[in-house]
Amino acid sequence: DIEKKAEKTLEDIHFSLYNKAKKYLKDSTLSVKNINELINAVKNKKLVKAEWCGNVECEDWIKSKSGGAKIICIIKEKAKSNCVYCGKKSQHAVYIAKSY
């Protein structure tokens, strides 16, 4: 019977850790519309979801203005808004974060 109890305990631990991590990710992700919101989110150590025009110069400015945060992932999602930095029509929805 100990084998079944151990298996159940490990399964409970797994789901508990998974759900805790999922909640933390959701609570730590912010969608932003402009560079000021992005800068504040990065200062608060958040994962930022934003729109980006695809221009490398904007990416460089985002990194410069935010203290080193960079685009870490292009999301497979249709861009819906304007670039967080330059305001031009966006080409990509992206995640931006700073490595610590």
C-alpha positions, 0 to 999 in steps of 0.5 A, spaced: 500 500 500 505 504 501 507 504 493 500 507 491 501 512 497 507 514 495 505 515 488 499 519 490 503 524 494 508 525 488 502 526 484 499 531 489 506 535 489 507 535 482 500 538 481 501 543 487 508 546 484 505 546 477 499 550 479 503 555 483 508 556 478 502 557 473 499 562 478 506 566 479 507 566 471 500 569 470 501 574 476 507 576 474 505 578 466 503 585 464 501 587 458 503 594 456 501 599 451 507 604 451 514 605 453 513 608 460 509 602 462 514 598 459 519 601 463 515 601 470 513 594 469 521 592 468 523 596 474 518 591 478 521 585 475 515 583 471 514 579 464 512 584 459 507 583 453 507 588 448 507 590 441 513 591 436 514 593 429 519 589 428 524 594 427 531 592 430 532 600 432 526 600 436 528 593 439 535 597 441 531 603 444 527 598 448 533 595 451 536 602 452 530 605 455 528 599 460 535 598 463 537 592 459 530 588 458 530 585 451 525 581 447 525 574 449 520 571 445 515 573 439 508 570 440 504 566 435 499 571 436 496 576 431 499 583 432 493 588 434 496 594 436 502 599 435 509 598 437 510 600 444 516 604 442 515 608 436 507 607 435 508 605 428 503 599 426 506 593 430 508 586 426 509 582 432 506 581 439 512 579 444 514 578 451 520 583 454 524 581 460 530 583 463 535 577 465 538 578 472 
